[in-house]
């Protein structure tokens, strides 16, 4: 430890070292500015307002409006958006954005500034980590710049906003390497604990991957030192990350205790780890649209053979990183030596990263045997990239003269070649300005349309068609409309409430599914009864015939000739429902209030943890498969006891009999089921509130699961009617 500290303090005085760090950060900022052509950028417009960026931008705006991203009062109407079923626990990043927002008082500006800062922050933290692991200033500066501009950063970009903010990763890797070398001591445990707590607040994926490397480092250190202490310290640090993760999930745990665990929004399948795992070929391949034509053609030819949707295309290491793979393969087998201890430990942890993240690796086994929540193992490439870059630069650092006139030009050249190798051919080109101009034009047109809606209504509540489930909706795949495009309405208004954003399979979402699949007269009537003031339709997912039929039916029911407002590109239309609602009130008289109450207070059964829904919108014969255990919640939002009758078919796929056990305060019974069980009806009394009903069914002797979800039985043709 003393020798390493002496190495870090050798050479330049403090002022010189600070200048070196400032130079690294400055070069990162300059290269970012030139490459992204940031001149003339409007920070009040999201750098990208499409794709998954529209998942995160509303959360940031909700934090600006209400102080938290967990709740959004203006999405998910007629309720509100509550993210407890889809926890985004990147509280470190939300806090950083909030601090910037306190200064600029504009959520989009804060979000853009923070995204741009992730480049110099990554450069600084990687340079610091390189120094802590023994690199010279010149080599560490090279490491910082190459790490900041990895293809992973550029491709993830604004769409995978929080994954792009990986600047804390190197600090966690320093802890892992020190643990592998037995350098963690009680008197120096403060900063590792702080680093682990920060990691636990910066996203579930990076926290999980850090824990896997801490475990690997503990095993390596225990074998190296023949002592249990590295394992104990590794377990302690993993426990710190785990405790931080539990604390970050506290709002979810409390909400699920009160209203049930809805696992559908974060439903992942074990086989996803095979799809989204790391591939060696993509680590080695050049980036898409490489500057060297021959390399670009090589990548294009390979991509034409691999059209599966995965995340491996973000994992390119670049030439410097690929060299590190080769160095690491040799370093594992180097003989013992004080100078080589760190390199061997880094190589061992790089090998562990690959074994965990590669397709068919340890991560895939973990996904199948423990939990499939961590499925995109290719995201661990950012960990492997740091190790690979460090190994290359350390090899150079140890084998070149220690004269500054030899060392600094060498690493400056490696930096320049590495940056050119890892950035695409359009880096710094005017095509980026043209793409931004097109983005700004679209942004302005959307703003004019949605702000026109708000001016028309003076606020109000708007239902959005077509229905799209949230989060990770699937209905609009293959169309020009993204699964989060409905969020634009929220972003461009200040008082209007929007239907999009209700969490899938909660009460409001179930109501929206029913309404959106109904014929126009019933659909509009139910919207009016729930207090909606307007209807906004995005026509892009509809076929021309379906769009024409829907527009004709809506206009006929509203007794209007044209929509109240149309988008400049003709992609969206807004219909004012207020005159229609007043006419409906006049026609129904006193019955309107009674019908509105019945519409809002309908009893619902929510199929939660254990149940997996394959249902299609409006498909009456939908199947709800369930594992051995399942949980449903019967919800009565009124202040009186309601009697309801449920009809369903409960079956297995076996001809052998099974017993389905149903237990709960409002519904308890045992039912014999098999592959031919008939439909049955159950009448129950439901007091006000939420009531859990648990299902249990043991598989038969001939049961053989068809996939990793291990379905045992299913319910079909479920219907609920209320008796008076």
C-alpha positions in Angstrom: 0.0 0.0 0.0 2.8 2.4 0.9 4.6 1.7 -2.4 1.4 2.4 -4.4 0.9 5.7 -2.6 4.5 6.7 -3.2 4.0 6.0 -6.9 0.9 8.2 -7.1 2.7 11.0 -5.4 5.8 10.8 -7.5 6.5 13.1 -10.4 4.5 16.3 -10.7 3.6 18.4 -7.6 0.0 18.8 -6.6 -0.6 21.8 -8.9 0.8 19.8 -11.9 -1.5 16.9 -11.1 -4.5 19.2 -10.9 -3.6 20.7 -14.2 -3.4 17.2 -15.7 -6.9 16.3 -14.5 -8.2 19.6 -15.7 -6.6 19.0 -19.1 -8.3 15.6 -19.4 -11.7 17.1 -18.6 -11.1 20.0 -20.9 -10.2 17.7 -23.8 -13.3 15.6 -23.1 -15.5 18.7 -23.3 -13.8 20.0 -26.4 -14.0 16.7 -28.2 -17.7 16.4 -27.2 -18.5 19.9 -28.4 -16.8 19.3 -31.8 -18.1 15.8 -32.3 -21.7 16.5 -31.5 -21.6 19.9 -33.1 -23.0 21.6 -30.1 -22.8 25.1 -31.5 -26.2 26.7 -31.6 -27.8 23.9 -29.4 -31.0 24.9 -27.7 -30.8 23.4 -24.2 -34.5 23.9 -23.7 -35.2 21.1 -26.3 -34.3 17.5 -25.3 -31.2 16.4 -27.2 -33.4 13.5 -28.3 -37.2 13.4 -27.8 -37.9 9.9 -29.2 -37.7 6.3 -28.2 -36.9 5.5 -24.6 -35.9 9.0 -23.9 -39.6 9.8 -23.6 -39.7 7.3 -20.7 -37.2 9.4 -18.6 -38.0 13.0 -19.7 -41.5 12.9 -18.1 -40.0 11.6 -14.9 -37.6 14.5 -14.7 -40.4 16.9 -15.4 -42.6 15.2 -12.8 -39.7 15.7 -10.3 -39.6 19.4 -11.3 -43.4 19.8 -10.9 -44.0 17.7 -7.8 -40.7 17.1 -6.2 -40.5 13.3 -7.0 -40.5 11.1 -10.1 -42.5 8.4 -8.3 -45.8 10.3 -8.7 -47.2 12.3 -11.6 -50.5 13.9 -11.2 -50.9 14.8 -14.9 -50.4 11.4 -16.4 -52.5 8.2 -16.1 -55.9 10.0 -16.0 -58.5 9.6 -14.6 -56.1 8.5 -11.9 -52.4 9.4 -11.6 -49.2 7.8 -12.6 -47.5 5.8 -9.8 -44.2 4.2 -10.6 -44.2 1.8 -7.6 -44.7 -1.2 -9.9 -41.9 0.0 -12.2 -39.3 1.3 -9.8 -36.6 3.5 -11.4 -34.1 3.7 -8.5 -31.5 6.0 -10.1 -31.8 8.4 -7.2 -28.2 9.5 -7.5 -28.9 10.8 -11.0 -32.3 12.3 -10.1 -30.6 14.2 -7.3 -27.9 15.5 -9.6 -30.5 16.7 -12.1 -32.5 18.3 -9.3 -29.5 20.2 -8.2 -28.9 21.6 -11.7 -32.6 22.3 -11.9 -32.4 24.4 -8.8 -30.0 26.7 -10.7 -31.5 26.8 -14.2 -35.2 26.3 -13.2 -35.9 24.3 -16.3 -36.1 20.5 -16.2 -35.1 19.9 -19.9 -32.1 22.3 -19.5 -31.1 20.4 -16.4 -31.4 17.1 -18.1 -29.4 18.2 -21.2 -26.7 19.6 -19.0 -26.4 16.5 -16.9 -26.2 14.3 -20.0 -23.4 16.4 -21.5 -21.6 16.3 -18.1 -21.5 12.5 -18.2 -18.6 12.7 -20.7 -16.2 14.8 -18.6 -17.4 13.1 -15.4 -16.6 9.7 -16.9 -13.2 11.0 -18.1 -12.4 12.3 -14.6 -13.5 9.3 -12.7 -11.7 6.8 -15.0 -8.5 8.9 -14.8 -8.8 8.9 -11.0 -9.4 5.2 -11.0 -6.4 4.6 -13.3 -4.2 6.6 -10.9 -5.5 4.6 -7.9 -4.6 1.4 -9.7 -1.0 2.6 -10.4 -1.0 4.3 -13.9 1.1 7.3 -14.5 -0.7 10.6 -15.2 -0.3 10.4 -18.9 -1.6 6.8 -19.1 -4.4 7.6 -16.7 -5.4 10.6 -18.8 -5.5 8.4 -21.9 -7.7 5.9 -20.0 -10.1 8.6 -18.9 -10.7 10.0 -22.4 -11.0 6.6 -24.1 -13.4 5.4 -21.4 -15.5 8.5 -21.7 -16.0 8.1 -25.4 -16.6 4.3 -25.7 -19.1 3.3 -28.3 -21.3 2.2 -25.4 -21.7 5.8 -24.3 -22.4 7.2 -27.7 -24.9 4.5 -28.7 -26.8 4.5 -25.4 -26.8 8.2 -25.6 -30.0 10.0 -24.6 -32.3 7.0 -25.1 -30.8 4.9 -22.3 -30.2 8.1 -20.3 -29.1 6.6 -17.0 -27.0 3.9 -18.5 -25.0 6.6 -20.2 -24.2 8.0 -16.8 -21.7 5.3 -15.9 -19.0 7.5 -14.5 -19.3 5.9 -11.0 -18.5 2.5 -12.4 -14.6 2.9 -12.3 -14.7 3.8 -8.6 -16.5 0.6 -7.8 -14.0 -1.3 -9.9 -11.1 0.2 -7.9 -12.8 -1.2 -4.7 -13.1 -4.6 -6.4 -9.4 -4.7 -7.5 -8.2 -3.6 -4.0 -10.4 -6.3 -2.5 -8.8 -8.9 -4.8 -5.4 -7.7 -3.7 -6.3 -7.8 0.0 -6.0 -4.0 0.3 -9.3 -3.4 2.1 -8.7 -2.5 5.7 -11.0 -1.6 8.6 -9.3 1.8 9.1 -9.7 2.6 5.4 -13.2 1.2 4.7 -14.9 4.6 4.7 -14.5 5.5 1.0 -15.3 2.0 -0.3 -18.5 2.1 1.7 -19.4 5.6 0.3 -18.6 4.3 -3.2 -20.9 1.3 -2.7 -23.7 3.4 -1.4 -23.4 5.7 -4.4 -23.4 2.7 -6.7 -26.6 1.3 -5.1 -28.3 4.6 -5.9 -27.2 4.8 -9.5 -29.2 2.0 -11.2 -30.0 -1.6 -10.5 -27.8 -3.0 -13.3 -24.5 -1.4 -12.4 -25.2 -2.2 -8.7 -25.8 -5.8 -9.5 -22.7 -6.1 -11.8 -20.6 -4.4 -9.1 -21.8 -7.0 -6.6 -20.8 -9.9 -8.9 -17.3 -8.5 -9.2 -17.0 -8.0 -5.5 -17.9 -11.6 -5.0 -15.4 -12.6 -7.7 -12.8 -10.4 -6.1 -13.4 -11.9 -2.7 -12.9 -15.4 -4.0 -9.8 -14.3 -5.9 -8.4 -12.6 -2.8 -9.2 -15.5 -0.6 -7.3 -17.9 -2.9 -4.4 -15.6 -3.3 -3.9 -14.8 0.3 -5.2 -18.1 1.7 -7.4 -16.2 4.1 -11.1 -15.8 4.6 -10.8 -12.1 5.1 -11.3 -11.0 1.5 -14.4 -13.1 1.3 -15.7 -11.5 4.5 -14.9 -8.0 3.2 -16.6 -8.9 -0.1 -19.7 -10.1 1.6 -19.7 -6.9 3.7 -19.5 -4.6 0.7 -22.1 -6.6 -1.2 -24.3 -6.2 1.9 -23.8 -2.4 1.7 -24.9 -2.3 -1.9 -27.9 -4.6 -1.0 -28.9 -2.4 1.9 -28.8 0.7 -0.3 -30.9 -1.1 -2.9 -33.5 -2.0 -0.3 -33.6 1.6 0.9 -34.1 2.8 -2.7 -36.9 0.4 -3.3 -38.7 1.3 0.0 -41.5 3.2 -1.8 -42.2 0.1 -3.9 -42.3 -2.2 -0.9 -44.7 0.0 1.1 -47.0 0.4 -1.9 -47.1 -3.3 -2.6 -47.9 -4.0 1.0 -51.0 -1.8 0.7 -52.2 -2.6 -2.8 -50.6 -5.8 -4.0 -47.5 -6.7 -6.0 -48.1 -6.1 -9.6 -45.2 -7.9 -11.3 -46.3 -7.5 -14.9 -44.6 -4.1 -15.6 -41.2 -5.6 -14.7 -41.9 -9.0 -16.0 -38.7 -10.6 -17.5 -38.1 -14.0 -18.8 -35.0 -16.1 -18.1 -34.4 -16.7 -21.8 -33.9 -12.9 -22.2 -30.4 -13.3 -20.8 -29.5 -15.4 -23.8 -30.9 -12.7 -26.1 -29.4 -9.7 -24.3 -26.1 -11.3 -23.3 -22.6 -10.2 -24.3 -21.1 -11.6 -27.4 -17.3 -11.9 -28.0 -17.7 -11.0 -31.6 -19.2 -7.6 -30.8 -16.5 -6.8 -28.3 -13.9 -7.2 -31.1 -15.8 -5.9 -34.1 -15.3 -2.3 -35.2 -18.2 0.2 -34.6 -21.0 0.8 -37.1 -20.1 3.4 -39.7 -16.4 3.2 -38.9 -14.1 5.8 -40.4 -12.1 3.1 -42.2 -14.2 1.9 -45.1 -12.9 -1.6 -45.0 -13.8 -1.9 -41.3 -17.2 -0.4 -41.8 -17.9 -3.0 -44.5 -16.8 -5.8 -42.2 -19.2 -4.7 -39.5 -22.0 -4.2 -42.0 -21.5 -7.7 -43.4 -21.6 -9.2 -40.0 -24.7 -7.3 -38.9 -26.5 -8.5 -42.0 -26.1 -12.1 -40.6 -27.2 -11.2 -37.1 -30.5 -9.5 -37.2 -31.7 -10.5 -33.7 -32.7 -7.6 -31.4 -30.0 -7.4 -28.7 -27.7 -4.9 -27.0 -24.4 -6.4 -28.1 -23.9 -3.7 -30.7 -23.1 -1.3 -27.9 -20.2 -3.4 -26.6 -17.4 -2.6 -29.1 -14.1 -2.1 -27.2 -12.2 -0.4 -30.0 -8.7 -1.4 -31.0 -7.1 -0.3 -27.7 -9.6 -2.3 -25.7 -9.2 -5.4 -27.9 -5.5 -5.2 -27.3 -6.4 -5.3 -23.6 -8.3 -8.6 -24.1 -5.1 -10.1 -25.5 -3.0 -8.7 -22.7 -5.5 -10.0 -20.1 -5.4 -13.5 -21.6 -1.7 -13.6 -21.1 -1.6 -11.7 -17.7 -3.7 -14.4 -16.0 -0.8 -16.8 -16.4 2.1 -14.4 -15.6 4.4 -15.6 -12.8 4.2 -13.9 -9.5 5.8 -10.6 -9.1 5.0 -7.4 -7.2 4.7 -5.3 -10.4 2.3 -7.8 -12.0 0.0 -8.4 -9.0 -2.4 -5.6 -10.0 -2.4 -6.6 -13.7 -3.2 -10.3 -12.8 -6.1 -9.2 -10.5 -7.5 -6.9 -13.2 -7.2 -9.7 -15.8 -8.9 -12.1 -13.4 -11.8 -9.7 -12.9 -12.1 -9.0 -16.6 -12.4 -12.8 -17.1 -15.0 -12.9 -14.4 -16.9 -10.1 -16.2 -16.9 -12.1 -19.4 -18.0 -15.3 -17.7 -20.9 -13.5 -16.0 -22.1 -11.5 -19.0 -21.5 -13.7 -22.0 -24.4 -15.6 -23.6 -24.8 -18.9 -21.8 -22.6 -17.7 -18.9 -23.1 -17.4 -15.2 -25.5 -14.5 -15.7 -27.8 -16.7 -17.7 -27.8 -19.4 -15.0 -28.5 -16.7 -12.4 -31.4 -15.5 -14.5 -32.8 -19.0 -14.8 -32.2 -20.2 -11.2 -32.6 -17.0 -9.1 -34.3 -14.1 -10.9 -34.7 -12.9 -14.4 -34.9 -9.2 -13.3 -31.3 -8.6 -14.6 -31.5 -9.8 -18.2 -29.4 -7.4 -20.3 -26.0 -8.9 -19.4 -24.4 -7.1 -22.4 -24.5 -3.9 -20.2 -21.6 -5.3 -18.2 -19.4 -4.6 -21.2 -18.7 -1.1 -19.7 -17.0 -2.9 -16.8 -15.0 -5.2 -19.1 -14.1 -2.2 -21.2 -12.4 -0.4 -18.2 -10.4 -3.5 -17.4 -9.3 -4.0 -21.0 -8.3 -0.4 -21.5 -6.4 -0.4 -18.2 -4.5 -3.5 -19.2 -3.3 -2.1 -22.5 -2.3 1.2 -21.0 -0.6 -0.4 -18.1 1.4 -2.6 -20.4 2.6 0.5 -22.3 3.2 2.4 -19.1 5.4 -0.3 -17.7 7.5 -0.8 -20.8 8.3 2.7 -22.2 10.9 5.1 -20.9 9.8 7.2 -17.9 11.0 10.3 -19.7 8.1 12.8 -20.2 9.2 13.4 -23.8 8.7 9.7 -24.6 5.7 9.1 -22.4 3.4 12.0 -23.1 3.6 11.9 -26.9 3.1 8.2 -26.9 -0.1 8.4 -24.8 -1.3 11.4 -26.7 -1.0 9.4 -29.9 -2.8 6.4 -28.4 -5.6 8.7 -27.2 -6.0 10.3 -30.7 -6.0 7.0 -32.5 -8.3 5.4 -29.9 -10.8 8.3 -30.1 -10.8 8.2 -33.9 -11.3 4.5 -33.9 -14.3 4.6 -31.4 -16.2 7.5 -33.0 -18.2 7.1 -36.2 -17.5 8.6 -39.6 -20.2 11.3 -39.1 -18.5 12.6 -35.9 -18.2 16.3 -36.2 -19.9 16.4 -39.6 -22.7 18.8 -40.6 -25.1 15.9 -40.9 -25.4 16.1 -37.1 -26.6 19.7 -37.4 -29.1 18.7 -40.1 -30.4 15.9 -37.9 -30.8 18.3 -35.0 -32.6 20.8 -37.2 -35.1 18.1 -38.1 -35.5 17.2 -34.5 -36.1 20.8 -33.6 -38.7 21.2 -36.4 -40.6 18.2 -35.1 -40.4 19.4 -31.6 -41.8 22.8 -32.5 -44.7 21.2 -34.4 -45.6 19.0 -31.5 -45.4 21.9 -29.1 -47.8 24.0 -31.2 -50.3 21.1 -31.4 -50.3 20.2 -27.7 -50.2 23.7 -26.5 -53.1 24.4 -28.8 -55.0 21.6 -27.0 -54.3 23.2 -23.7 -55.4 26.7 -24.8 -58.6 25.2 -26.1 -59.4 23.4 -22.9 -57.8 25.7 -20.5 -56.4 22.7 -18.8 -58.8 19.8 -18.7 -58.3 16.0 -19.1 -57.6 14.3 -22.4 -58.0 10.6 -23.4 -55.3 9.4 -25.9 -55.8 6.8 -28.6 -54.6 4.3 -29.6 -54.4 2.7 -26.2 -50.8 1.8 -25.4 -49.8 0.0 -22.2 -47.2 1.6 -19.9 -44.4 0.9 -19.4 -42.7 -0.9 -22.4 -45.8 -0.9 -24.5 -45.9 -3.2 -27.5 -48.9 -2.1 -29.6 -47.1 0.4 -31.7 -44.0 -1.7 -32.6 -43.5 -1.7 -36.3 -45.3 1.7 -36.8 -43.9 5.2 -37.0 -45.3 5.8 -33.4 -43.0 4.9 -30.6 -44.3 3.2 -27.4 -43.8 6.4 -25.4 -44.9 9.0 -28.0 -48.1 9.7 -26.1 -45.9 11.3 -23.4 -45.4 14.3 -25.6 -48.8 15.7 -24.6 -47.6 15.9 -21.0 -44.3 17.4 -21.8 -45.7 20.3 -23.8 -48.4 21.3 -21.4 -48.6 22.7 -17.9 -52.1 22.1 -16.6 -53.7 19.4 -18.8 -54.0 15.9 -17.6 -53.4 13.0 -20.0 -54.6 9.3 -19.9 -51.2 7.8 -21.0 -49.0 6.6 -18.3 -51.3 4.5 -16.2 -49.4 1.5 -15.0 -50.4 -1.7 -16.8 -52.9 -4.0 -15.1 -53.8 -1.5 -12.4 -57.5 -0.4 -12.2 -57.1 2.7 -14.4 -55.3 0.8 -17.0 -57.9 -2.0 -17.1 -60.6 0.7 -17.6 -58.6 2.3 -20.4 -58.2 -1.1 -22.1 -62.0 -1.6 -22.0 -62.9 1.8 -23.2 -60.4 2.0 -26.1 -61.6 -1.3 -27.5 -65.3 -0.4 -27.5 -67.2 1.0 -30.4 -67.2 4.8 -30.8 -70.6 5.5 -29.2 -69.8 3.5 -26.1 -66.2 4.7 -26.0 -67.2 8.4 -26.0 -70.0 7.9 -23.5 -67.7 6.2 -21.0 -65.0 8.9 -21.5 -67.6 11.6 -20.8 -68.9 9.8 -17.7 -65.3 9.7 -16.3 -64.9 13.5 -16.9 -62.7 13.6 -20.0 -62.8 16.9 -21.8 -61.1 15.9 -25.0 -59.9 13.0 -27.2 -56.5 13.0 -28.9 -55.8 10.4 -31.6 -52.5 9.5 -33.1 -53.2 8.1 -36.5 -49.8 6.5 -37.3 -50.5 3.0 -36.0 -53.9 2.8 -37.7 -54.3 1.5 -41.3 -55.8 4.1 -43.6 -59.1 2.2 -43.6 -59.2 1.9 -39.8 -58.3 5.6 -39.4 -61.0 6.8 -41.8 -63.6 4.6 -40.1 -62.7 5.8 -36.6 -62.6 9.4 -37.6 -66.0 9.1 -39.3 -67.6 7.4 -36.3 -66.2 9.9 -33.8 -67.3 12.9 -35.8 -70.7 11.4 -36.3 -71.1 10.9 -32.6 -69.8 14.4 -31.7 -71.9 15.9 -34.5 -68.9 17.8 -35.8 -67.5 18.2 -39.3 -63.8 18.3 -38.5 -61.5 17.8 -35.5 -61.0 20.8 -33.3 -57.3 20.8 -33.8 -55.0 18.9 -36.3 -51.3 18.4 -36.1 -49.2 20.2 -38.8 -48.2 16.8 -40.2 -51.6 15.4 -40.0 -50.5 12.7 -37.6 -52.6 13.7 -34.6 -56.1 15.1 -34.2 -57.8 16.5 -31.1 -61.6 16.4 -30.5 -63.4 18.6 -27.9 -65.7 16.4 -25.9 -67.2 19.1 -23.7 -70.2 19.9 -26.0 -70.9 16.1 -26.3 -70.8 15.7 -22.5 -73.2 18.6 -21.9 -75.6 17.1 -24.5 -75.3 13.7 -22.7 -76.1 15.3 -19.4 -79.1 16.9 -20.9 -80.4 13.7 -22.4 -79.8 11.5 -19.2 -80.8 14.1 -16.6 -80.4 12.8 -13.1 -79.2 9.4 -14.4 -75.9 11.0 -15.6 -74.5 11.3 -12.0 -75.6 7.7 -11.1 -74.0 6.3 -14.3 -70.8 8.3 -13.7 -70.6 6.9 -10.2 -71.1 3.4 -11.4 -68.4 3.9 -14.1 -65.9 5.1 -11.5 -66.7 2.6 -8.8 -66.8 -0.6 -10.8 -65.5 -3.7 -8.9 -62.4 -5.1 -10.5 -60.2 -8.2 -10.2 -56.5 -7.5 -10.7 -54.3 -10.4 -11.6 -50.9 -9.8 -10.0 -47.9 -11.8 -8.9 -47.8 -15.3 -10.3 -50.3 -14.6 -13.1 -49.0 -13.9 -16.6 -51.4 -12.5 -19.1 -51.3 -13.3 -22.8 -54.5 -11.5 -23.4 -55.1 -9.5 -26.6 -57.1 -6.3 -26.4 -60.8 -7.0 -26.7 -60.2 -10.8 -26.9 -62.8 -12.5 -24.8 -61.2 -15.9 -24.7 -57.9 -14.5 -23.2 -55.8 -16.9 -21.1 -54.3 -15.9 -17.8 -51.6 -18.5 -17.0 -50.4 -18.9 -13.5 -47.5 -20.7 -11.8 -48.0 -22.8 -8.7 -48.9 -19.7 -6.7 -50.7 -16.7 -7.8 -52.3 -13.6 -6.3 -55.3 -11.6 -7.3 -56.8 -8.5 -5.7 -60.5 -7.8 -5.7 -61.0 -4.0 -5.5 -64.2 -2.3 -4.5 -63.6 1.5 -4.7 -67.1 2.4 -3.4 -68.2 2.9 0.2 -70.7 0.0 0.2 -70.6 -3.8 -0.1 -71.1 -5.0 -3.6 -72.3 -8.4 -4.8 -70.6 -9.6 -8.0 -70.7 -12.8 -10.0 -67.6 -14.1 -11.7 -67.7 -16.6 -14.5 -64.5 -18.3 -15.8 -62.9 -21.5 -17.0 -60.1 -22.9 -14.8 -58.1 -25.6 -16.4 -54.7 -27.3 -16.7 -53.2 -29.0 -19.8 -53.4 -32.5 -18.2 -56.2 -35.0 -18.1 -55.1 -35.9 -14.6 -57.1 -34.1 -11.9 -55.6 -31.2 -9.9 -56.9 -29.2 -7.0 -57.1 -25.4 -7.3 -57.1 -23.9 -3.8 -58.5 -20.4 -3.5 -58.2 -18.5 -0.2 -59.0 -15.0 0.9 -61.4 -12.9 2.9 -64.0 -12.6 0.1 -63.4 -15.8 -1.8 -62.3 -19.2 -0.5 -62.9 -22.7 -2.0 -61.2 -25.7 -3.5 -62.0 -26.8 -7.1 -61.0 -29.9 -9.0 -59.7 -29.0 -12.4 -58.2 -30.7 -15.5 -57.9 -30.0 -19.2 -61.7 -30.3 -19.8 -63.1 -28.4 -16.8 -66.3 -26.6 -17.7 -67.1 -23.0 -17.1 -68.2 -22.1 -13.6 -69.8 -19.1 -11.8 -69.0 -17.7 -8.4 -71.0 -15.1 -6.5 -69.3 -13.2 -3.7 -69.9 -10.1 -1.6 -67.1 -7.5 -1.7 -66.8 -5.0 1.1 -65.2 -1.6 0.4 -61.5 -1.7 -0.1 -58.9 -4.0 -1.5 -58.9 -7.7 -0.8 -56.2 -10.3 -1.6 -57.2 -13.7 -3.0 -54.5 -16.4 -3.3 -54.4 -19.3 -5.7 -52.4 -22.5 -5.3 -52.3 -25.5 -7.6 -49.7 -28.3 -7.5 -48.7 -29.8 -10.8 -49.8 -33.2 -11.8 -47.4 -36.2 -12.2 -47.3 -35.7 -16.0 -46.7 -31.9 -15.8 -43.8 -30.7 -18.0 -43.2 -26.9 -18.2 -43.2 -25.5 -21.7 -41.0 -22.5 -20.8 -39.1 -21.0 -17.9 -42.2 -19.4 -16.3 -43.4 -22.9 -15.3 -47.1 -22.4 -15.9 -49.4 -24.9 -14.0 -53.0 -23.7 -14.7 -54.9 -21.0 -16.4 -58.1 -19.0 -16.2 -60.0 -18.2 -19.4 -63.2 -16.4 -20.5 -63.2 -14.5 -17.2 -66.2 -12.1 -16.8 -67.5 -10.1 -13.9 -71.0 -8.8 -13.5 -72.5 -6.9 -10.6 -75.8 -7.9 -9.1 -78.2 -5.5 -7.4 
